[in-house]
Structures are given as C-alpha cells and as structure tokens.
Amino acid sequence: MSDSAQDKTEEPTAQKLKKARDDGQVARSTELPAAVIVIGSFVVLMLTGSWLMSRLSKVFAQGFVFERQLIEKPLLLPAHFGEHLLAAFVLVLPVVLFTMVAAIIASGMTGGYLFSFKSVMPKGSKLNPINGLKRIFGTHALVELGKAILKFMLVAGVLWWSLLVNMDGLVAIGQMGLEPALNAAGRMIMQSALWVALSLAIIALIDVPWQKHSFTKRMRMSLQEVKDEFKQMEGSPEVKAQIRRRQREMSNARMMDRVKDADVVITNPEHFAVALEYDPTGEGAPIMVAKGSDHMAALIRAEAKAHGVHLFEAPPLARAIYFTTKVEQQVPEDLYHAVAQVIAYVFSLEAASPMNPPRAKPQVQIPSSMQFNPDGQKATAQGATA
C-alpha cells in the first residue's frame, strides 16, 4: 500500500533525488527561460538597436527601389526581393543566435542540464485515463492554469498600456517616410519590449521558488520509505556476509604475503601458528605479522617452509601470542623473555658454522597469566614448558 501524501513528512534523501534525476525529474521553470530570452534580446536590441534599425531601414528602402530592367522583366522580382531578404536575415542573425544561446543557458538554470531516456520512454501509467484526469484537474494543473492566465493578463495589460501611451506616435508613423517610420517603430518596439521583459521577470521570480518548493514536496518521503532506503543502502544480510568474506580473504592474502618476511613461525604444532618479525637494529619488540588456526595455520606453516622461514614448536607460547596479539602489533611485554629466547635461538641457527655451533634449543616458559587453552580461555596450570 502506498503512503498517503499526509504521511510523506520527511525531506527527500540524496538517493531519492538522484533516482528522480535519473528518471528525468527535476525542478523546472518554463517562465525563467522565457524571461531570460526576452530580457537578453532586449539588452541586445538596446545596444545595437539604432544601428540595426538603420541598416534594416536601408535594406527595406532599397528593396522597394525598382530599376527599369525589373519593371520590364517581372520574373526578376523574386530574385530581387530574395536578395534583400537575405541581407535583412544576415543583419538579424546575431540576435537569433544570441536568443538560441540564452535559451540553452536558461534551460539549465533551475534543474541543471539533463537528458534522460526514461522520461521519453512510453509508460502504461501515462495511458491510464484516471491518472490523466488527476493530472488535468489536480493541484499542479490548476496552478499552471492560474499562472498562464496571470501571465497572459499581465503581458496583455502591459502591451495595451504601451499601445495607449504610443497611440499618437503610431498615428504619426502613417505620415512619415519609410526610413523615419521604421526608426520610430523601432523605438516603440524597444519600449514595449522593456515593459514586457520586466513583467516576465516578475513572473519568473515567483515561479522559480514555487517550482522548487513543488518539486521538493513531490519528492518527500514517508518515514517507512526512509527506513527502507536505508536498509537497501546498507544491503541485505547475504550481501553483508559476502562483503565480510571478501574482506577476510583480502586481509588473509595480505597477511600470507607477510609470512615470507618473518624471522620465525611459532607453532602449536598443528592447531595454531604465529609468524614473528624482529628488527635487531630497532628498539621495538618483535611484531606478529601473521596468525592462524587449523587450516590457516597449516597454510602459514607451508608458506614459511616455502620461503625458508624457521619453524619453532612451542604450544603454550603460540596460543598466548595468538589470543593476546593482533596482526601487525608487538607481542605483549609479559612474553618478551620467552620470545627473545626463540629469536636468539633462530638467529644462532642462521649464523651457525663449524666454528660457531648454534645454541641449544631453549625450554621456553611463559607466565601463568599468559597461559591459554585451545578454546582461548585462561588455563589453570601454573606453568608450561615447551
């Protein structure tokens, strides 16, 4: 069941606005482009009107001057008129081009530039007569009708007022020559265009905020819609599980890549494995670069063997490091002594030679506070020896 308009009290979310834009729905004001075009054209005419009207007057005056050849051969008249019409078109072409550019710019001033195939695709809802009646007699249609009537009355009133003001000038035009008459008409047109432009600007200033308010009102959402969208953005539990699985796989891949840099892998020997890296020139404690249990532990041992990393079997120490240390963290201070024994033994193996035999394998002991059983719970034994 769709939510009623009264239930749609929440402001539209960014996702809702994006979807509406993809569907070709944005706030649009048809009055703003009209006002911009008229005002822009008026400015152009105001700046170039005298020169333009003077040139047009000469072109039209020359068009009605007929040489003897034209009078004797009437078939040449179309070419004669066509030549002067082309000259007049070239004169007004900059104004036409400016109008086209202004129309393109103004069309994107409210909702931006947008072309959506979805907005032109046929929809069954558009063919539904009930929906059509709602669009015809709905609030939006009534507002548009009122706006059209207001615009017509305002523009008609302005033109009627302009006509009354210039009535004497219009009568006088009939007694003028062609060129002065065109100049006088141009001035009257300029005045009328100014007042029409101002009237359209007033309408646009009212229409733009109304269109934005109306669009936002149509886009409002119910509280349930906001919740549903949030759940959709968060994703279903299955998607979340896949994301977490992928994240674990990427994390494990990075961790396995660090095993080759380790100095020693301490094992359980089967259930746990932790890889340690130690920099003798630094001041920090050994760092655990990888850890795993069961299958992951087997992979760490295999990776260590493949890269010649020493394996050291010490079940209590392996469990203690596994349950107390995160990857890329230093081992706890309580395990410094035990880990130092292992590191020293491994380094002695690497430096061993016939003249310098390696150390004996140490019997590693850890504090009772660091003893864990395979389930990660603190063990009750008071000591452990590897």
C-alpha positions as CSV (number, residue, x, y, z in Angstrom):
1,M,0.0,0.0,0.0
2,S,1.4,3.3,-1.0
3,D,1.9,6.0,1.6
4,S,-0.6,8.9,1.5
5,A,0.6,12.5,1.0
6,Q,0.0,13.2,4.6
7,D,2.5,10.6,5.6
8,K,5.2,12.0,3.4
9,T,6.7,14.3,6.0
10,E,10.4,13.6,5.6
11,E,12.7,15.6,3.3
12,P,13.9,13.6,0.2
13,T,17.2,11.8,0.6
14,A,20.2,12.2,-1.7
15,Q,19.4,8.8,-3.1
16,K,15.8,9.7,-3.8
17,L,16.8,12.9,-5.6
18,K,19.5,11.0,-7.6
19,K,16.9,8.4,-8.7
20,A,14.4,11.1,-9.7
21,R,17.1,12.9,-11.7
22,D,18.0,9.6,-13.5
23,D,14.3,9.4,-14.3
24,G,14.3,12.9,-15.8
25,Q,12.5,14.5,-12.8
26,V,14.0,17.8,-11.7
27,A,12.7,21.2,-10.7
28,R,11.9,23.1,-13.9
29,S,10.6,26.6,-14.5
30,T,9.4,27.4,-18.0
31,E,9.0,31.0,-17.1
32,L,12.7,31.6,-16.3
33,P,13.9,30.7,-19.9
34,A,11.2,32.9,-21.4
35,A,12.2,35.8,-19.2
36,V,15.9,35.4,-19.8
37,I,15.3,35.2,-23.6
38,V,13.2,38.3,-23.7
39,I,15.4,40.3,-21.3
40,G,18.6,39.2,-23.2
41,S,17.1,40.1,-26.5
42,F,16.0,43.4,-25.2
43,V,19.6,44.1,-24.0
44,V,21.0,43.2,-27.4
45,L,18.4,45.4,-29.1
46,M,19.1,48.2,-26.8
47,L,22.8,48.1,-27.5
48,T,22.5,47.5,-31.3
49,G,19.0,48.7,-32.0
50,S,19.9,52.1,-33.5
51,W,22.5,50.6,-35.8
52,L,20.3,47.5,-36.6
53,M,17.2,49.5,-37.4
54,S,19.2,52.0,-39.5
55,R,20.6,49.1,-41.6
56,L,17.3,47.4,-41.8
57,S,15.7,50.6,-43.0
58,K,18.2,51.0,-45.7
59,V,17.8,47.4,-46.8
60,F,14.0,47.6,-47.0
61,A,14.1,51.0,-48.7
62,Q,16.5,49.6,-51.3
63,G,14.1,46.7,-51.7
64,F,11.4,49.0,-52.9
65,V,13.5,50.8,-55.5
66,F,13.0,49.2,-58.8
67,E,15.2,49.6,-61.8
68,R,13.9,49.8,-65.3
69,Q,15.1,46.3,-66.0
70,L,13.0,44.9,-63.1
71,I,9.9,46.7,-64.4
72,E,10.3,45.3,-67.9
73,K,11.1,41.8,-66.6
74,P,8.8,40.9,-63.7
75,L,10.3,37.5,-63.5
76,L,13.4,39.1,-61.9
77,L,11.4,40.4,-58.9
78,P,11.6,37.2,-56.8
79,A,15.4,37.3,-57.0
80,H,15.4,41.0,-56.2
81,F,13.2,40.5,-53.1
82,G,15.2,37.4,-52.1
83,E,18.4,39.2,-52.2
84,H,17.2,41.9,-49.8
85,L,15.5,39.4,-47.5
86,L,18.8,37.5,-47.2
87,A,20.6,40.8,-46.4
88,A,18.0,41.5,-43.7
89,F,18.4,38.0,-42.3
90,V,22.1,38.4,-42.0
91,L,21.6,41.6,-40.0
92,V,19.3,39.9,-37.5
93,L,21.2,36.6,-37.4
94,P,23.4,37.7,-34.4
95,V,20.2,38.4,-32.4
96,V,18.8,35.0,-33.4
97,L,22.0,33.2,-32.3
98,F,22.1,35.1,-29.0
99,T,18.5,34.1,-28.4
100,M,19.3,30.4,-29.0
101,V,22.3,30.5,-26.7
102,A,20.3,32.3,-24.0
103,A,17.6,29.6,-24.3
104,I,20.1,26.8,-23.8
105,I,21.7,28.5,-20.8
106,A,18.4,29.5,-19.2
107,S,17.0,25.9,-19.5
108,G,19.6,24.6,-17.1
109,M,19.5,27.4,-14.5
110,T,16.9,25.7,-12.2
111,G,17.4,22.0,-12.5
112,G,20.6,21.8,-14.4
113,Y,21.2,20.2,-17.8
114,L,19.7,16.8,-18.1
115,F,18.7,14.3,-20.8
116,S,17.1,11.1,-19.7
117,F,15.8,8.3,-22.0
118,K,13.5,7.2,-19.2
119,S,11.5,10.4,-19.3
120,V,10.6,9.8,-23.0
121,M,10.0,6.1,-22.7
122,P,6.3,5.0,-23.0
123,K,4.7,4.2,-19.7
124,G,1.4,2.4,-19.0
125,S,0.6,5.0,-16.3
126,K,0.5,7.7,-18.9
127,L,-2.2,5.8,-20.8
128,N,-4.4,5.4,-17.7
129,P,-7.4,7.8,-18.1
130,I,-7.7,8.1,-14.3
131,N,-4.1,9.3,-13.9
132,G,-4.8,11.6,-16.9
133,L,-7.8,13.2,-15.1
134,K,-5.7,13.6,-12.0
135,R,-3.1,15.5,-14.0
136,I,-5.8,17.6,-15.7
137,F,-7.7,18.5,-12.5
138,G,-5.0,18.2,-10.0
139,T,-3.5,21.0,-7.9
140,H,-0.4,21.2,-10.2
141,A,-2.7,21.7,-13.2
142,L,-4.7,24.4,-11.5
143,V,-1.6,26.2,-10.5
144,E,-0.3,26.1,-14.1
145,L,-3.6,27.3,-15.4
146,G,-3.7,30.2,-13.0
147,K,-0.1,31.0,-13.8
148,A,-0.9,31.0,-17.6
149,I,-3.9,33.3,-17.0
150,L,-1.8,35.6,-14.9
151,K,0.9,35.7,-17.4
152,F,-1.5,36.4,-20.3
153,M,-3.3,39.2,-18.3
154,L,0.0,40.8,-17.3
155,V,1.6,40.7,-20.7
156,A,-1.7,41.8,-22.4
157,G,-2.1,44.6,-19.9
158,V,1.5,45.8,-20.5
159,L,1.1,45.7,-24.2
160,W,-2.3,47.5,-24.0
161,W,-0.8,50.2,-21.8
162,S,2.1,50.6,-24.2
163,L,-0.3,50.9,-27.1
164,L,-2.3,53.6,-25.4
165,V,0.9,55.5,-24.5
166,N,2.2,55.4,-28.0
167,M,-1.1,55.9,-29.8
168,D,-0.1,59.4,-31.1
169,G,3.2,58.1,-32.3
170,L,1.5,55.2,-34.2
171,V,-0.8,57.7,-35.9
172,A,2.1,59.9,-36.8
173,I,4.0,57.0,-38.4
174,G,1.5,56.9,-41.3
175,Q,2.6,60.4,-42.3
176,M,6.3,59.7,-42.2
177,G,8.7,58.4,-44.8
178,L,9.7,54.8,-44.8
179,E,13.1,55.1,-43.0
180,P,11.8,57.6,-40.3
181,A,8.8,55.4,-39.8
182,L,10.9,52.3,-39.2
183,N,13.1,54.2,-36.7
184,A,10.0,55.4,-34.8
185,A,8.5,51.9,-34.8
186,G,11.8,50.5,-33.5
187,R,11.8,52.9,-30.6
188,M,8.2,51.9,-29.8
189,I,9.1,48.2,-30.0
190,M,12.0,48.8,-27.7
191,Q,9.8,50.4,-25.1
192,S,7.2,47.7,-25.3
193,A,9.9,45.0,-25.1
194,L,11.3,46.6,-21.9
195,W,7.9,46.5,-20.1
196,V,7.1,43.0,-21.3
197,A,10.6,41.8,-20.1
198,L,10.0,43.3,-16.7
199,S,6.6,41.7,-16.4
200,L,8.1,38.3,-17.4
201,A,10.9,38.8,-14.9
202,I,8.3,39.3,-12.1
203,I,6.6,36.1,-13.2
204,A,9.9,34.2,-13.2
205,L,10.8,35.4,-9.8
206,I,7.6,34.0,-8.5
207,D,7.7,30.8,-10.5
208,V,11.2,29.6,-9.7
209,P,10.8,29.3,-5.9
210,W,7.3,27.8,-6.4
211,Q,8.7,25.1,-8.8
212,K,11.5,24.2,-6.4
213,H,9.0,24.0,-3.5
214,S,6.6,22.0,-5.5
215,F,9.3,19.6,-6.6
216,T,10.6,19.1,-3.1
217,K,7.1,18.5,-1.9
218,R,6.5,15.8,-4.5
219,M,9.8,14.2,-3.6
220,R,9.0,14.0,0.1
221,M,9.2,10.5,1.7
222,S,7.4,8.8,4.4
223,L,9.4,7.6,7.5
224,Q,9.0,4.0,6.3
225,E,10.4,4.9,2.9
226,V,13.4,6.4,4.5
227,K,13.9,3.3,6.6
228,D,13.5,1.0,3.6
229,E,16.0,3.1,1.6
230,F,18.5,2.9,4.5
231,K,18.2,-0.8,4.7
232,Q,18.6,-1.1,0.9
233,M,21.7,1.1,1.0
234,E,23.1,-0.9,3.9
235,G,22.5,-4.1,2.0
236,S,20.9,-7.4,2.8
237,P,22.5,-9.8,5.3
238,E,23.6,-12.0,2.4
239,V,25.4,-9.1,0.8
240,K,26.9,-8.1,4.1
241,A,28.2,-11.6,4.6
242,Q,29.7,-11.7,1.1
243,I,31.4,-8.3,1.8
244,R,32.8,-9.6,5.1
245,R,34.0,-12.8,3.4
246,R,35.7,-10.8,0.7
247,Q,37.3,-8.5,3.2
248,R,38.6,-11.5,5.2
249,E,40.0,-13.0,2.0
250,M,41.8,-9.8,1.1
251,S,43.1,-9.5,4.7
252,N,44.3,-13.1,4.7
253,A,46.0,-12.6,1.4
254,R,47.9,-9.6,2.7
255,M,48.8,-11.5,5.9
256,M,50.1,-14.5,4.0
257,D,52.2,-12.2,1.9
258,R,53.9,-11.1,5.1
259,V,54.9,-14.6,6.2
260,K,58.0,-14.6,3.9
261,D,59.3,-11.6,5.8
262,A,59.0,-13.3,9.2
263,D,62.0,-14.5,11.2
264,V,60.3,-17.3,12.9
265,V,56.9,-19.1,12.9
266,I,55.9,-20.5,16.3
267,T,53.6,-23.4,16.1
268,N,51.3,-25.4,18.3
269,P,52.3,-27.6,16.3
270,E,49.0,-28.2,14.4
271,H,46.3,-26.0,15.7
272,F,48.0,-22.6,15.9
273,A,50.7,-20.8,14.1
274,V,52.1,-17.2,14.6
275,A,54.7,-15.5,12.4
276,L,57.1,-13.0,14.1
277,E,59.3,-10.4,12.6
278,Y,62.1,-8.7,14.6
279,D,64.5,-5.9,13.6
280,P,67.7,-6.2,15.7
281,T,68.7,-2.6,14.8
282,G,65.4,-1.2,16.1
283,E,64.2,-0.5,19.6
284,G,60.8,-2.1,19.3
285,A,59.7,-5.6,20.3
286,P,59.0,-8.4,17.8
287,I,55.9,-7.8,15.7
288,M,53.4,-10.5,14.8
289,V,52.9,-10.3,11.0
290,A,50.5,-13.3,10.6
291,K,48.5,-15.8,12.7
292,G,46.0,-18.5,12.0
293,S,44.4,-21.6,13.4
294,D,43.8,-25.1,12.0
295,H,43.6,-24.7,8.1
296,M,45.1,-21.1,8.2
297,A,47.9,-22.3,10.5
298,A,48.7,-25.1,8.0
299,L,48.9,-22.5,5.2
300,I,51.2,-20.3,7.3
301,R,53.5,-23.3,8.0
302,A,53.6,-24.2,4.3
303,E,54.3,-20.6,3.3
304,A,57.1,-20.5,5.9
305,K,58.7,-23.7,4.6
306,A,58.4,-22.4,1.0
307,H,60.4,-19.3,1.9
308,G,62.9,-20.9,4.3
309,V,61.4,-19.3,7.5
310,H,62.3,-21.2,10.7
311,L,59.5,-23.2,12.5
312,F,59.7,-23.4,16.3
313,E,57.3,-25.7,18.2
314,A,56.1,-24.1,21.4
315,P,52.4,-24.7,22.0
316,P,51.8,-22.5,25.1
317,L,53.7,-19.6,23.6
318,A,51.9,-20.0,20.2
319,R,48.5,-19.9,22.0
320,A,49.5,-17.0,24.2
321,I,50.6,-14.8,21.2
322,Y,47.6,-15.9,19.1
323,F,45.0,-14.9,21.7
324,T,46.7,-11.7,23.0
325,T,48.1,-10.1,19.9
326,K,46.6,-8.6,16.7
327,V,48.3,-8.8,13.4
328,E,51.0,-6.0,12.9
329,Q,51.1,-5.5,16.7
330,Q,54.0,-6.0,19.1
331,V,53.9,-9.0,21.3
332,P,52.8,-8.3,25.0
333,E,55.5,-7.3,27.4
334,D,54.9,-10.4,29.5
335,L,56.1,-12.6,26.6
336,Y,59.3,-10.6,25.8
337,H,61.6,-13.0,27.6
338,A,60.1,-16.1,26.0
339,V,60.0,-14.6,22.5
340,A,63.6,-13.3,23.0
341,Q,64.8,-16.9,23.7
342,V,63.1,-18.1,20.5
343,I,64.5,-15.2,18.4
344,A,68.0,-15.7,19.8
345,Y,67.9,-19.4,19.0
346,V,66.7,-18.7,15.4
347,F,69.4,-16.1,14.8
348,S,72.0,-18.6,16.1
349,L,70.8,-21.1,13.6
350,E,71.3,-18.6,10.8
351,A,74.8,-17.7,11.9
352,A,75.9,-21.2,12.7
353,S,79.1,-22.6,11.2
354,P,81.6,-25.4,12.0
355,M,83.5,-22.9,14.2
356,N,80.3,-21.4,15.7
357,P,77.7,-24.0,16.5
358,P,74.1,-22.9,17.2
359,R,72.6,-22.6,20.7
360,A,70.8,-25.4,22.3
361,K,67.0,-25.3,21.7
362,P,65.6,-23.3,24.7
363,Q,62.9,-24.7,27.0
364,V,60.5,-21.7,26.8
365,Q,58.5,-20.8,29.8
366,I,55.6,-18.3,29.9
367,P,53.9,-16.6,32.9
368,S,50.8,-18.2,34.2
369,S,48.8,-15.1,33.2
370,M,49.6,-15.9,29.6
371,Q,48.5,-19.5,29.6
372,F,45.5,-20.3,27.4
373,N,43.8,-23.5,26.4
374,P,42.9,-24.2,22.7
375,D,39.5,-22.5,23.2
376,G,41.1,-19.2,24.2
377,Q,40.3,-19.4,27.9
378,K,42.8,-18.8,30.6
379,A,44.4,-22.1,31.6
380,T,44.6,-23.1,35.3
381,A,48.1,-24.6,35.1
382,Q,50.8,-22.6,36.9
383,G,53.5,-23.1,34.3
384,A,54.2,-24.6,30.9
385,T,57.4,-25.8,29.3
386,A,57.8,-26.3,25.5
